[in-house]
Amino acid sequence: MLKIGNFEIKENPLLLAPMEDVTEPSFRYLCKKFGADLMYTEFVASEALIRNIEKTFKKLTVLDYERPVGIQIYGHQIDSMVEAAKIAEAAKPELIDINFGCPVKKIAGRGAGAGMLKDIPKMVEMTRQVVNAVKLPVTVKTRLGWDTDTIVIEEVAERLQDVGIQALTIHGRTRSQFYKGVSDWTLIGKIKNNQKIKIPIIGNGDVDSPQKAEEMFDKYGVDAIMIGRASIGKPQVFRDIKHYLKTGEILPELSVSEKVDLAKEHLLKSVEWKGFPRGVFEMRRHLIHYFKALPNFKDYKLLLVTSTDINEIIRTLEEIRIRFK
């Protein structure tokens, strides 16, 4: 069960991770359709938000059918983060999440995201001030530490709880690992079973199948699981996991025809939300992932990642339906 603020998800909660250029409304629409219990916006840069940059401000849009939704913010300046949290609160999400986990150099290298793992006192003070600045629940997403020589998550969990966060998501890698190697859930489980920890602990990293989700719930006792990369091109992963946890049955893989329908729906929603041509450009990674397991797909892949014509992309999708039925 997951309880944060005024909302509660009772049975094996599955969360959609915040991902830049991925978890915008068109993708969230599909993930909600397939049963995601709590979703997050793309992460929002505090400095851009307080300067009212249009593209950044638009990320705050929360649609009623998506709820509950969290808005995730990041930055390296405490004052900017406090102001950004207040702006995000005005968009009326269910919670504000602080990103202390992004490993990308342009973010972590400036001391934001996972870069904050190199300055725990500043991380704690930033969190304390954000918690005090807003009425909404504040949560945090972070990693085990900066590298294998600085695993600080046990200290971080207790100190962030002490300043008032209402849930903690832990990605089971260090910043230096990025997304390589295997996510270490043993530390996530250790924190969940720490008697000093009273807030929900959400596990994240490498959950890409119903069996793995079951193992993480059962073995480590986490309150919820957050799914990121495994949902790209496969929003039905939430449905598949939920069905398995309830019945023990593995649902069959979507047919190519079903994937074509899903990709077309996603494409049209993306263009509807972002306009043309941005809605097409930002769909390319999704289109590839929908069909990445198909053999001899190179020519179709080239068309999907180079065409800027919506009708041509749809014709290509229909050819895929016929070719691989």
C-alpha positions as a Markdown table, in Angstrom:
| # | Residue | x | y | z |
|---|---|---|---|---|
| 1 | Met | 0.0 | 0.0 | 0.0 |
| 2 | Leu | 1.1 | 3.5 | -0.8 |
| 3 | Lys | -0.2 | 6.5 | 1.1 |
| 4 | Ile | 1.1 | 10.0 | 0.4 |
| 5 | Gly | -0.9 | 13.0 | 1.6 |
| 6 | Asn | -4.5 | 12.6 | 0.8 |
| 7 | Phe | -4.3 | 9.8 | -1.7 |
| 8 | Glu | -3.8 | 6.1 | -1.1 |
| 9 | Ile | -3.1 | 3.2 | -3.5 |
| 10 | Lys | -3.8 | -0.1 | -1.7 |
| 11 | Glu | -2.6 | -3.0 | -3.8 |
| 12 | Asn | 0.9 | -3.3 | -5.3 |
| 13 | Pro | 1.2 | 0.3 | -6.6 |
| 14 | Leu | 3.0 | 0.8 | -9.9 |
| 15 | Leu | 4.4 | 4.2 | -10.7 |
| 16 | Leu | 5.5 | 5.8 | -14.0 |
| 17 | Ala | 8.9 | 7.4 | -13.5 |
| 18 | Pro | 9.5 | 11.0 | -14.6 |
| 19 | Met | 11.5 | 10.9 | -17.8 |
| 20 | Glu | 12.6 | 13.9 | -19.9 |
| 21 | Asp | 11.0 | 14.0 | -23.4 |
| 22 | Val | 9.1 | 10.8 | -22.5 |
| 23 | Thr | 6.5 | 11.3 | -19.8 |
| 24 | Glu | 4.5 | 14.1 | -21.4 |
| 25 | Pro | 0.7 | 14.0 | -21.7 |
| 26 | Ser | 0.5 | 11.8 | -24.8 |
| 27 | Phe | 2.6 | 9.0 | -23.2 |
| 28 | Arg | 0.9 | 9.5 | -19.7 |
| 29 | Tyr | -2.4 | 9.0 | -21.5 |
| 30 | Leu | -1.4 | 5.5 | -22.6 |
| 31 | Cys | 0.2 | 4.5 | -19.3 |
| 32 | Lys | -2.9 | 5.6 | -17.4 |
| 33 | Lys | -5.0 | 3.6 | -19.9 |
| 34 | Phe | -2.9 | 0.5 | -19.0 |
| 35 | Gly | -3.2 | 1.0 | -15.3 |
| 36 | Ala | -0.3 | 3.1 | -14.0 |
| 37 | Asp | -1.4 | 4.1 | -10.5 |
| 38 | Leu | 0.7 | 7.3 | -10.1 |
| 39 | Met | 2.5 | 9.2 | -12.8 |
| 40 | Tyr | 5.0 | 12.0 | -12.9 |
| 41 | Thr | 5.5 | 14.8 | -15.4 |
| 42 | Glu | 8.8 | 15.2 | -17.2 |
| 43 | Phe | 11.3 | 16.7 | -14.7 |
| 44 | Val | 11.1 | 20.5 | -14.6 |
| 45 | Ala | 14.2 | 22.8 | -14.4 |
| 46 | Ser | 13.7 | 25.2 | -11.5 |
| 47 | Glu | 15.7 | 28.0 | -13.1 |
| 48 | Ala | 13.7 | 27.8 | -16.4 |
| 49 | Leu | 10.4 | 27.6 | -14.5 |
| 50 | Ile | 11.0 | 30.8 | -12.4 |
| 51 | Arg | 12.0 | 32.6 | -15.6 |
| 52 | Asn | 8.6 | 31.5 | -17.1 |
| 53 | Ile | 10.1 | 29.7 | -20.1 |
| 54 | Glu | 7.1 | 28.6 | -22.1 |
| 55 | Lys | 8.2 | 25.1 | -22.9 |
| 56 | Thr | 9.1 | 24.5 | -19.3 |
| 57 | Phe | 5.9 | 26.0 | -17.9 |
| 58 | Lys | 3.8 | 23.8 | -20.2 |
| 59 | Lys | 5.3 | 20.7 | -18.5 |
| 60 | Leu | 3.2 | 21.6 | -15.4 |
| 61 | Thr | 0.0 | 20.8 | -17.2 |
| 62 | Val | -1.9 | 18.1 | -15.3 |
| 63 | Leu | -5.1 | 16.7 | -16.8 |
| 64 | Asp | -7.9 | 15.4 | -14.5 |
| 65 | Tyr | -8.0 | 11.9 | -15.9 |
| 66 | Glu | -4.3 | 11.4 | -15.1 |
| 67 | Arg | -4.6 | 11.9 | -11.4 |
| 68 | Pro | -2.8 | 11.2 | -9.1 |
| 69 | Val | 0.1 | 13.0 | -10.7 |
| 70 | Gly | 3.4 | 14.4 | -9.3 |
| 71 | Ile | 5.4 | 17.3 | -10.6 |
| 72 | Gln | 9.2 | 16.7 | -10.3 |
| 73 | Ile | 11.5 | 19.6 | -10.1 |
| 74 | Tyr | 15.3 | 19.9 | -10.1 |
| 75 | Gly | 18.0 | 22.5 | -9.6 |
| 76 | His | 21.1 | 23.4 | -7.7 |
| 77 | Gln | 20.1 | 26.7 | -6.1 |
| 78 | Ile | 17.9 | 26.5 | -3.0 |
| 79 | Asp | 16.1 | 29.8 | -3.6 |
| 80 | Ser | 15.2 | 28.8 | -7.1 |
| 81 | Met | 14.0 | 25.4 | -6.0 |
| 82 | Val | 11.7 | 26.9 | -3.3 |
| 83 | Glu | 10.2 | 29.4 | -5.8 |
| 84 | Ala | 9.8 | 26.6 | -8.4 |
| 85 | Ala | 8.0 | 24.4 | -5.9 |
| 86 | Lys | 5.5 | 27.2 | -5.2 |
| 87 | Ile | 4.9 | 27.6 | -8.9 |
| 88 | Ala | 4.5 | 23.9 | -9.4 |
| 89 | Glu | 2.1 | 23.7 | -6.4 |
| 90 | Ala | -0.2 | 26.2 | -8.2 |
| 91 | Ala | -0.7 | 23.7 | -11.0 |
| 92 | Lys | -2.4 | 21.5 | -8.4 |
| 93 | Pro | -0.7 | 18.1 | -8.7 |
| 94 | Glu | -1.0 | 15.6 | -5.9 |
| 95 | Leu | 2.6 | 16.0 | -4.8 |
| 96 | Ile | 5.9 | 17.8 | -5.5 |
| 97 | Asp | 8.9 | 15.5 | -6.1 |
| 98 | Ile | 12.5 | 16.6 | -5.9 |
| 99 | Asn | 14.9 | 15.1 | -8.4 |
| 100 | Phe | 18.2 | 14.1 | -6.7 |
| 101 | Gly | 18.8 | 11.2 | -9.1 |
| 102 | Cys | 19.3 | 12.3 | -12.7 |
| 103 | Pro | 22.8 | 11.2 | -13.7 |
| 104 | Val | 23.1 | 13.3 | -16.9 |
| 105 | Lys | 26.3 | 15.3 | -17.0 |
| 106 | Lys | 24.7 | 18.7 | -17.8 |
| 107 | Ile | 22.5 | 18.3 | -14.8 |
| 108 | Ala | 24.6 | 16.3 | -12.3 |
| 109 | Gly | 27.8 | 18.2 | -13.2 |
| 110 | Arg | 26.2 | 21.5 | -12.1 |
| 111 | Gly | 25.3 | 20.0 | -8.7 |
| 112 | Ala | 21.6 | 19.3 | -9.5 |
| 113 | Gly | 20.0 | 15.9 | -9.8 |
| 114 | Ala | 22.4 | 13.2 | -8.7 |
| 115 | Gly | 25.0 | 15.8 | -8.3 |
| 116 | Met | 23.4 | 16.7 | -5.0 |
| 117 | Leu | 24.7 | 13.4 | -3.6 |
| 118 | Lys | 28.1 | 15.0 | -3.3 |
| 119 | Asp | 26.7 | 17.6 | -0.9 |
| 120 | Ile | 24.4 | 16.0 | 1.5 |
| 121 | Pro | 24.0 | 19.0 | 3.9 |
| 122 | Lys | 22.8 | 21.1 | 0.9 |
| 123 | Met | 20.5 | 18.3 | -0.2 |
| 124 | Val | 18.9 | 18.2 | 3.2 |
| 125 | Glu | 18.6 | 22.0 | 3.6 |
| 126 | Met | 17.1 | 22.3 | 0.1 |
| 127 | Thr | 14.6 | 19.6 | 0.9 |
| 128 | Arg | 13.7 | 21.2 | 4.2 |
| 129 | Gln | 13.1 | 24.6 | 2.7 |
| 130 | Val | 10.9 | 23.1 | -0.1 |
| 131 | Val | 8.9 | 21.1 | 2.4 |
| 132 | Asn | 8.3 | 24.3 | 4.4 |
| 133 | Ala | 7.4 | 26.4 | 1.4 |
| 134 | Val | 4.5 | 24.3 | 0.1 |
| 135 | Lys | 1.3 | 22.7 | 1.5 |
| 136 | Leu | 1.4 | 19.7 | -0.8 |
| 137 | Pro | 3.3 | 16.5 | 0.1 |
| 138 | Val | 7.0 | 16.6 | -0.9 |
| 139 | Thr | 8.8 | 13.4 | -2.0 |
| 140 | Val | 12.3 | 12.7 | -3.2 |
| 141 | Lys | 13.8 | 10.5 | -5.9 |
| 142 | Thr | 17.5 | 9.7 | -5.6 |
| 143 | Arg | 20.2 | 7.0 | -6.1 |
| 144 | Leu | 22.4 | 5.0 | -3.8 |
| 145 | Gly | 25.3 | 7.5 | -3.9 |
| 146 | Trp | 27.7 | 9.2 | -6.3 |
| 147 | Asp | 29.8 | 6.1 | -6.8 |
| 148 | Thr | 30.6 | 2.8 | -5.1 |
| 149 | Asp | 32.9 | 4.5 | -2.6 |
| 150 | Thr | 30.2 | 6.9 | -1.5 |
| 151 | Ile | 27.1 | 4.9 | -0.8 |
| 152 | Val | 25.2 | 7.3 | 1.3 |
| 153 | Ile | 21.5 | 6.3 | 0.8 |
| 154 | Glu | 21.0 | 5.0 | 4.4 |
| 155 | Glu | 22.1 | 8.4 | 5.9 |
| 156 | Val | 20.1 | 10.3 | 3.2 |
| 157 | Ala | 16.9 | 8.3 | 3.8 |
| 158 | Glu | 16.9 | 9.1 | 7.5 |
| 159 | Arg | 17.9 | 12.8 | 7.1 |
| 160 | Leu | 15.3 | 13.5 | 4.4 |
| 161 | Gln | 12.6 | 11.8 | 6.4 |
| 162 | Asp | 13.6 | 14.0 | 9.4 |
| 163 | Val | 13.0 | 17.2 | 7.4 |
| 164 | Gly | 9.5 | 16.1 | 6.3 |
| 165 | Ile | 9.4 | 14.2 | 3.0 |
| 166 | Gln | 6.5 | 11.9 | 2.7 |
| 167 | Ala | 8.0 | 9.2 | 0.5 |
| 168 | Leu | 11.4 | 8.3 | -1.0 |
| 169 | Thr | 12.1 | 6.7 | -4.3 |
| 170 | Ile | 15.4 | 4.9 | -4.6 |
| 171 | His | 17.0 | 3.9 | -7.9 |
| 172 | Gly | 19.3 | 1.0 | -7.1 |
| 173 | Arg | 22.4 | 2.4 | -8.9 |
| 174 | Thr | 25.0 | 5.0 | -8.2 |
| 175 | Arg | 25.4 | 8.1 | -10.3 |
| 176 | Ser | 28.6 | 6.8 | -11.8 |
| 177 | Gln | 26.8 | 3.7 | -13.1 |
| 178 | Phe | 24.2 | 5.7 | -15.0 |
| 179 | Tyr | 22.0 | 2.8 | -16.2 |
| 180 | Lys | 24.8 | 0.2 | -16.6 |
| 181 | Gly | 25.2 | -2.9 | -14.6 |
| 182 | Val | 22.5 | -4.3 | -12.3 |
| 183 | Ser | 20.3 | -2.3 | -10.0 |
| 184 | Asp | 21.1 | -3.2 | -6.4 |
| 185 | Trp | 17.8 | -3.8 | -4.6 |
| 186 | Thr | 19.4 | -5.2 | -1.4 |
| 187 | Leu | 20.0 | -1.6 | -0.1 |
| 188 | Ile | 16.5 | -0.6 | -1.1 |
| 189 | Gly | 15.2 | -3.5 | 1.0 |
| 190 | Lys | 17.5 | -2.6 | 3.9 |
| 191 | Ile | 16.2 | 0.9 | 4.0 |
| 192 | Lys | 12.6 | -0.3 | 3.8 |
| 193 | Asn | 13.2 | -2.6 | 6.7 |
| 194 | Asn | 15.0 | 0.0 | 8.8 |
| 195 | Gln | 12.8 | 0.5 | 11.9 |
| 196 | Lys | 13.6 | 4.2 | 11.9 |
| 197 | Ile | 12.1 | 4.6 | 8.5 |
| 198 | Lys | 8.4 | 5.4 | 8.6 |
| 199 | Ile | 7.7 | 6.9 | 5.2 |
| 200 | Pro | 6.9 | 4.8 | 2.1 |
| 201 | Ile | 9.9 | 3.4 | 0.2 |
| 202 | Ile | 9.5 | 3.1 | -3.6 |
| 203 | Gly | 11.9 | 0.9 | -5.5 |
| 204 | Asn | 13.2 | 1.7 | -9.0 |
| 205 | Gly | 15.5 | 0.0 | -11.4 |
| 206 | Asp | 15.4 | -2.9 | -13.8 |
| 207 | Val | 11.8 | -3.9 | -13.3 |
| 208 | Asp | 10.9 | -4.9 | -16.8 |
| 209 | Ser | 8.7 | -8.0 | -16.3 |
| 210 | Pro | 5.8 | -9.2 | -14.1 |
| 211 | Gln | 8.0 | -11.8 | -12.5 |
| 212 | Lys | 10.6 | -9.2 | -11.5 |
| 213 | Ala | 8.0 | -7.0 | -10.1 |
| 214 | Glu | 6.6 | -9.8 | -8.0 |
| 215 | Glu | 10.1 | -10.6 | -6.7 |
| 216 | Met | 10.8 | -7.0 | -5.7 |
| 217 | Phe | 7.5 | -6.7 | -3.8 |
| 218 | Asp | 7.9 | -10.0 | -2.1 |
| 219 | Lys | 11.6 | -10.1 | -1.4 |
| 220 | Tyr | 12.2 | -6.5 | -0.5 |
| 221 | Gly | 8.8 | -5.4 | 0.8 |
| 222 | Val | 8.8 | -2.0 | -1.0 |
| 223 | Asp | 5.6 | 0.0 | -0.8 |
| 224 | Ala | 5.5 | 0.6 | -4.5 |
| 225 | Ile | 7.6 | 0.1 | -7.7 |
| 226 | Met | 8.5 | 2.8 | -10.1 |
| 227 | Ile | 8.9 | 1.8 | -13.8 |
| 228 | Gly | 10.9 | 3.9 | -16.3 |
| 229 | Arg | 12.7 | 2.7 | -19.3 |
| 230 | Ala | 10.7 | -0.6 | -19.5 |
| 231 | Ser | 7.6 | 1.4 | -20.3 |
| 232 | Ile | 9.0 | 3.1 | -23.4 |
| 233 | Gly | 7.3 | 1.6 | -26.3 |
| 234 | Lys | 5.5 | -0.7 | -23.9 |
| 235 | Pro | 3.0 | 1.2 | -21.8 |
| 236 | Gln | 1.1 | -2.1 | -21.4 |
| 237 | Val | 3.8 | -3.2 | -18.9 |
| 238 | Phe | 1.6 | -1.8 | -16.1 |
| 239 | Arg | -1.4 | -4.0 | -17.2 |
| 240 | Asp | 0.8 | -7.0 | -17.6 |
| 241 | Ile | 2.3 | -6.7 | -14.2 |
| 242 | Lys | -1.0 | -6.1 | -12.5 |
| 243 | His | -2.6 | -9.0 | -14.2 |
| 244 | Tyr | 0.2 | -11.4 | -13.2 |
| 245 | Leu | 0.2 | -10.2 | -9.6 |
| 246 | Lys | -3.5 | -10.9 | -9.3 |
| 247 | Thr | -3.7 | -14.1 | -11.3 |
| 248 | Gly | -0.2 | -15.6 | -11.7 |
| 249 | Glu | -0.9 | -15.6 | -15.5 |
| 250 | Ile | 1.4 | -14.1 | -18.1 |
| 251 | Leu | -0.6 | -12.2 | -20.7 |
| 252 | Pro | 0.4 | -12.8 | -24.3 |
| 253 | Glu | 2.6 | -10.2 | -26.0 |
| 254 | Leu | 0.6 | -7.7 | -28.0 |
| 255 | Ser | 0.3 | -8.6 | -31.7 |
| 256 | Val | 2.0 | -6.5 | -34.3 |
| 257 | Ser | -1.4 | -5.2 | -35.3 |
| 258 | Glu | -2.2 | -4.1 | -31.8 |
| 259 | Lys | 1.2 | -2.4 | -31.5 |
| 260 | Val | 0.5 | -0.5 | -34.7 |
| 261 | Asp | -2.8 | 0.7 | -33.3 |
| 262 | Leu | -1.0 | 1.8 | -30.1 |
| 263 | Ala | 1.8 | 3.5 | -32.0 |
| 264 | Lys | -0.7 | 5.4 | -34.2 |
| 265 | Glu | -2.7 | 6.5 | -31.2 |
| 266 | His | 0.4 | 7.7 | -29.4 |
| 267 | Leu | 1.6 | 9.6 | -32.6 |
| 268 | Leu | -1.7 | 11.4 | -33.0 |
| 269 | Lys | -1.8 | 12.3 | -29.3 |
| 270 | Ser | 1.7 | 13.6 | -29.5 |
| 271 | Val | 1.0 | 15.8 | -32.4 |
| 272 | Glu | -2.2 | 17.0 | -30.8 |
| 273 | Trp | -0.4 | 18.0 | -27.6 |
| 274 | Lys | 3.0 | 19.3 | -29.0 |
| 275 | Gly | 2.0 | 20.4 | -32.5 |
| 276 | Phe | 3.9 | 19.8 | -35.7 |
| 277 | Pro | 6.7 | 19.0 | -36.3 |
| 278 | Arg | 7.8 | 18.6 | -32.6 |
| 279 | Gly | 5.2 | 16.0 | -31.9 |
| 280 | Val | 6.6 | 13.9 | -34.7 |
| 281 | Phe | 10.2 | 14.4 | -33.8 |
| 282 | Glu | 9.7 | 13.4 | -30.1 |
| 283 | Met | 7.8 | 10.3 | -31.1 |
| 284 | Arg | 10.7 | 8.7 | -32.9 |
| 285 | Arg | 12.2 | 6.9 | -29.9 |
| 286 | His | 8.8 | 5.5 | -29.0 |
| 287 | Leu | 8.1 | 4.3 | -32.5 |
| 288 | Ile | 11.4 | 2.4 | -32.6 |
| 289 | His | 10.7 | 0.8 | -29.2 |
| 290 | Tyr | 7.2 | -0.4 | -30.2 |
| 291 | Phe | 8.7 | -2.6 | -32.8 |
| 292 | Lys | 12.3 | -3.2 | -31.7 |
| 293 | Ala | 11.9 | -7.0 | -31.4 |
| 294 | Leu | 10.9 | -7.4 | -35.1 |
| 295 | Pro | 13.4 | -9.2 | -37.4 |
| 296 | Asn | 14.7 | -7.5 | -40.5 |
| 297 | Phe | 13.2 | -4.1 | -39.4 |
| 298 | Lys | 16.0 | -1.9 | -40.6 |
| 299 | Asp | 14.3 | -0.3 | -43.6 |
| 300 | Tyr | 11.1 | 0.4 | -41.7 |
| 301 | Lys | 13.1 | 1.8 | -38.7 |
| 302 | Leu | 14.9 | 4.2 | -41.1 |
| 303 | Leu | 11.5 | 5.5 | -42.4 |
| 304 | Leu | 10.1 | 6.0 | -38.9 |
| 305 | Val | 13.1 | 8.0 | -37.7 |
| 306 | Thr | 13.6 | 10.2 | -40.7 |
| 307 | Ser | 10.1 | 11.0 | -42.0 |
| 308 | Thr | 8.4 | 14.2 | -40.9 |
| 309 | Asp | 5.2 | 13.5 | -42.8 |
| 310 | Ile | 2.5 | 12.2 | -40.5 |
| 311 | Asn | 0.7 | 10.5 | -43.3 |
| 312 | Glu | 3.9 | 8.8 | -44.5 |
| 313 | Ile | 4.6 | 7.5 | -41.0 |
| 314 | Ile | 1.0 | 6.1 | -40.7 |
| 315 | Arg | 1.5 | 4.4 | -44.1 |
| 316 | Thr | 4.7 | 2.9 | -42.9 |
| 317 | Leu | 2.9 | 1.6 | -39.7 |
| 318 | Glu | 0.2 | 0.1 | -41.9 |
| 319 | Glu | 2.9 | -1.6 | -44.0 |
| 320 | Ile | 4.4 | -3.0 | -40.8 |
| 321 | Arg | 1.0 | -4.4 | -39.9 |
| 322 | Ile | 0.8 | -6.2 | -43.2 |
| 323 | Arg | 4.4 | -7.3 | -43.4 |
| 324 | Phe | 4.6 | -8.8 | -39.9 |
| 325 | Lys | 1.1 | -10.0 | -39.3 |
